[in-house]
Amino acid sequence: MKEERNYQRVHILFGDSPAGALKIVLKEMGVHQLEKVISFWDMFSIGPIMRLHEDNGKEIRFNWMKSVMNDEYEDFQDYQQGFYETINQINSVSKDVPIIIWVANNAHEQTGLRYVLYLLRDKTNDIKVINTTTVFAEEFNRPDIKYTVLNTGEIIPEKLQAIYEKSESTFLSKHERVELEEEWLALADTNETLRIWRNKKIKSVREDYYDQYMINMSKKLQFKREREQHSFYILTFYWFNCIIVVSIDFFVD
């Protein structure tokens, strides 16, 4: 595998939105030619990931994604090509270049983190993980203002730059890397197509996991709508009666 020219640092993110925001940040900082951004155009919280680090696992995922995309064949081709290009970029990172992986506390980015670390298992690069959910809370939350970042892509460039500059994340130890690599192997041994982030862990669940939640939400919305309609009818009836009373009083007088 041909290694790319030496950058001072490589960033890996999961999604075009966070990657685009970070590119803006690096340009504002004047280091966009020194620090490379690699992004996965995928959603690791859905779809099969069984043995995704192997060719047959990739084919299973690609076939699933193709069926989901239906007739959007060009989109599927772009997705498949982009997936391989991203892996090639990761494999091409020079061994002496430090790597920063950006994640928030969600199943998509946390699964992607473990997958990427497994791909990098034979590399000796220093690797740092910036948890945007944690650092955002530390830097921007106040006693009267609290916001939980659910996805790195929702952070505006100005705040992403602050997170980059103020993050005190240390490089992963060998033990930490091995733990996360093993967590990937455990995930890659499951055949579920839906994953959630629960109690600081990735949990594989059935496809119908959210069905009951959606049903309950639908019932709540229906109840709210009926209650609002009922209130509207009562208010209308009240004002209608007021108008009649006023009209009667007027004619009687």
Beta strands, then each sheet from edge to edge (+ up, - down):
strand 1: 9-13
strand 2: 35-39
strand 3: 99-103
strand 4: 127-131
strand 5: 194-198
strand 6: 201-205
sheet 1: 2+ 1+ 3+ 4+
sheet 2: 5+ 6-
end
